[in-house]
């Protein structure tokens, strides 16, 4: 007892089966391609992450060198051996400039700007030191003049003559 439309039902089953197989094949291929693409992307991310980690380490080293240079710069003009400190600061500055030169300019833009301004900073610091010395000299001259003025005024008062100023 077959049904009257058993050929149509058989054809519909075969058609459904073929569509199901094609759908499953597409899904499996999509998954395989997705997984392959994801693995490639993960490899690229890991490579970039390693590259960025190396840049970060170099930037950290440069920042520590800048901190050290700043420390030696702050020690200048503090009654220590300024010539030796200036020599150490210049040596550190040269090391820092060579380290900055080895890196991409976009990665160390701020450090480059700081190093460009460093010589100006040192000249301003030296100018301040010179002006402080001049100020101390002028103060000592003023104090000496005031002492001489007091002494002369006392001598004139003792002699009976006063000078009003």
Backbone torsions as a table, in degrees:
resi	resn	phi	psi	omega
1	UNK	NA	94.4	176.0
2	UNK	-98.9	152.6	178.0
3	UNK	-79.9	163.2	-176.4
4	UNK	-71.5	-24.6	-177.8
5	UNK	-109.9	30.4	-177.4
6	UNK	-64.5	-28.8	176.7
7	UNK	-68.9	-40.8	178.3
8	UNK	-67.7	-39.1	178.9
9	UNK	-66.1	-43.0	177.8
10	UNK	-61.8	-42.9	177.8
11	UNK	-64.8	-39.8	179.6
12	UNK	-66.8	-39.2	176.4
13	UNK	-63.9	-44.2	179.2
14	UNK	-63.8	-41.7	178.2
15	UNK	-64.5	-44.2	177.6
16	UNK	-62.2	-44.1	179.7
17	UNK	-62.6	-43.2	179.8
18	UNK	-66.6	-41.3	176.9
19	UNK	-63.8	-39.2	178.8
20	UNK	-65.0	-44.5	178.9
21	UNK	-63.5	-44.0	178.6
22	UNK	-62.7	-43.1	178.6
23	UNK	-62.7	-44.2	178.5
24	UNK	-64.9	-41.3	179.2
25	UNK	-62.7	-42.5	177.7
26	UNK	-63.5	-42.9	179.2
27	UNK	-63.7	-44.5	179.8
28	UNK	-64.3	-44.8	178.3
29	UNK	-63.7	-40.5	177.5
30	UNK	-61.2	-43.5	178.8
31	UNK	-63.7	-42.5	179.7
32	UNK	-63.3	-46.1	179.3
33	UNK	-66.4	-38.7	177.3
34	UNK	-61.3	-46.2	-179.2
35	UNK	-64.4	-41.7	178.3
36	UNK	-62.6	-45.6	178.5
37	UNK	-63.7	-41.6	179.7
38	UNK	-63.6	-40.5	178.3
39	UNK	-64.4	-41.9	177.1
40	UNK	-62.6	-43.6	-179.4
41	UNK	-65.0	-40.4	178.0
42	UNK	-63.8	-41.1	177.1
43	UNK	-60.9	-43.1	178.6
44	UNK	-65.0	-41.1	178.7
45	UNK	-63.0	-43.2	179.5
46	UNK	-64.2	-40.9	178.4
47	UNK	-62.4	-46.8	178.8
48	UNK	-64.3	-38.7	179.6
49	UNK	-63.0	-42.2	176.6
50	UNK	-62.0	-42.3	179.0
51	UNK	-62.6	-45.1	179.6
52	UNK	-67.4	-34.9	176.6
53	UNK	-63.8	-41.0	177.8
54	UNK	-63.9	-42.2	177.9
55	UNK	-63.6	-41.7	179.5
56	UNK	-62.0	-42.5	179.2
57	UNK	-63.4	-44.0	178.6
58	UNK	-63.3	-42.2	178.5
59	UNK	-62.4	-40.1	178.4
60	UNK	-63.6	-41.9	177.5
61	UNK	-62.3	-42.0	179.6
62	UNK	-65.1	-40.0	179.0
63	UNK	-64.2	-39.9	177.1
64	UNK	-64.8	-37.6	177.4
65	UNK	-66.2	-38.2	177.6
66	UNK	-65.6	-41.8	177.0
67	UNK	-60.5	-42.8	178.2
68	UNK	-63.1	-43.9	178.1
69	UNK	-62.0	-40.8	177.7
70	UNK	-63.2	-41.4	179.3
71	UNK	-60.1	-47.9	179.3
72	UNK	-65.7	-32.8	178.3
73	UNK	-68.3	-37.7	179.1
74	UNK	-70.1	-23.4	178.3
75	UNK	-77.0	-17.3	178.6
76	UNK	-61.6	145.2	177.4
77	UNK	64.6	31.9	177.9
78	UNK	-118.8	35.6	178.2
79	UNK	63.6	21.9	171.4
80	UNK	-99.4	-175.7	179.1
81	UNK	-74.0	95.1	-174.7
82	UNK	-65.3	-34.3	-179.5
83	UNK	-65.1	-44.6	178.9
84	UNK	-66.3	-41.6	178.6
85	UNK	-63.5	-40.3	179.2
86	UNK	-65.8	-37.9	177.8
87	UNK	-64.3	-44.5	178.8
88	UNK	-64.2	-42.6	-179.6
89	UNK	-63.7	-42.2	178.8
90	UNK	-66.2	-39.2	177.6
91	UNK	-63.0	-45.1	178.3
92	UNK	-64.0	-37.6	179.1
93	UNK	-63.9	-41.8	178.9
94	UNK	-65.1	-41.3	176.2
95	UNK	-60.8	-42.0	-179.5
96	UNK	-65.3	-42.5	179.1
97	UNK	-64.6	-37.9	178.0
98	UNK	-68.1	-38.1	178.1
99	UNK	-66.7	-38.1	178.9
100	UNK	-68.5	-37.3	-179.7
101	UNK	-64.3	-25.8	-178.9
102	UNK	-79.5	-13.8	-175.6
103	UNK	-102.6	164.4	175.8
104	UNK	-64.8	138.3	-174.7
105	UNK	-64.8	-27.6	178.6
106	UNK	-70.2	-26.3	-177.9
107	UNK	-80.6	-22.9	-176.1
108	UNK	-128.1	37.2	-176.7
109	UNK	-61.1	-46.0	-178.9
110	UNK	-66.1	-41.8	179.6
111	UNK	-64.3	-39.5	176.6
112	UNK	-61.5	-43.4	179.6
113	UNK	-62.3	-42.3	178.5
114	UNK	-61.4	-42.3	-179.0
115	UNK	-69.2	-31.2	176.5
116	UNK	-67.0	-33.5	-178.6
117	UNK	-88.1	-9.1	-173.4
118	UNK	-63.9	-44.9	-179.5
119	UNK	-63.0	-38.8	175.5
120	UNK	-62.6	-39.6	178.2
121	UNK	-62.8	-43.9	179.1
122	UNK	-64.5	-38.8	179.3
123	UNK	-67.6	-37.9	176.4
124	UNK	-64.9	-42.9	179.2
125	UNK	-62.3	-41.5	178.1
126	UNK	-66.6	-39.1	177.0
127	UNK	-62.7	-40.8	177.6
128	UNK	-62.9	-42.0	178.5
129	UNK	-61.5	-44.6	179.8
130	UNK	-64.2	-42.6	179.4
131	UNK	-65.7	-35.2	176.3
132	UNK	-64.7	-41.1	177.6
133	UNK	-63.1	-43.5	177.7
134	UNK	-63.2	-39.8	178.4
135	UNK	-63.0	-43.2	178.0
136	UNK	-63.3	-39.4	178.1
137	UNK	-63.8	-44.7	178.8
138	UNK	-64.6	-40.6	177.7
139	UNK	-61.4	-45.7	-179.0
140	UNK	-65.2	-38.8	176.3
141	UNK	-63.7	-41.6	178.9
142	UNK	-63.4	-43.9	178.9
143	UNK	-62.5	-41.2	178.7
144	UNK	-63.3	-43.1	178.3
145	UNK	-63.2	-40.8	179.5
146	UNK	-65.5	-39.7	177.4
147	UNK	-64.1	-44.3	178.7
148	UNK	-63.0	-40.5	178.9
149	UNK	-61.5	-44.5	178.8
150	UNK	-63.8	-42.5	-179.2
151	UNK	-63.8	-43.8	179.5
152	UNK	-65.1	-41.1	179.5
153	UNK	-62.8	-41.9	178.1
154	UNK	-63.2	-43.6	-179.8
155	UNK	-63.1	-40.8	-179.3
156	UNK	-68.8	-35.2	179.1
157	UNK	-68.9	-36.3	179.5
158	UNK	-66.6	-33.3	-179.3
159	UNK	-80.5	-2.0	178.4
160	UNK	93.2	-2.6	179.3
161	UNK	-110.5	141.3	178.0
162	UNK	-122.9	142.5	176.6
163	UNK	-115.7	123.4	177.4
164	UNK	-92.9	130.8	178.8
165	UNK	-117.5	NA	NA
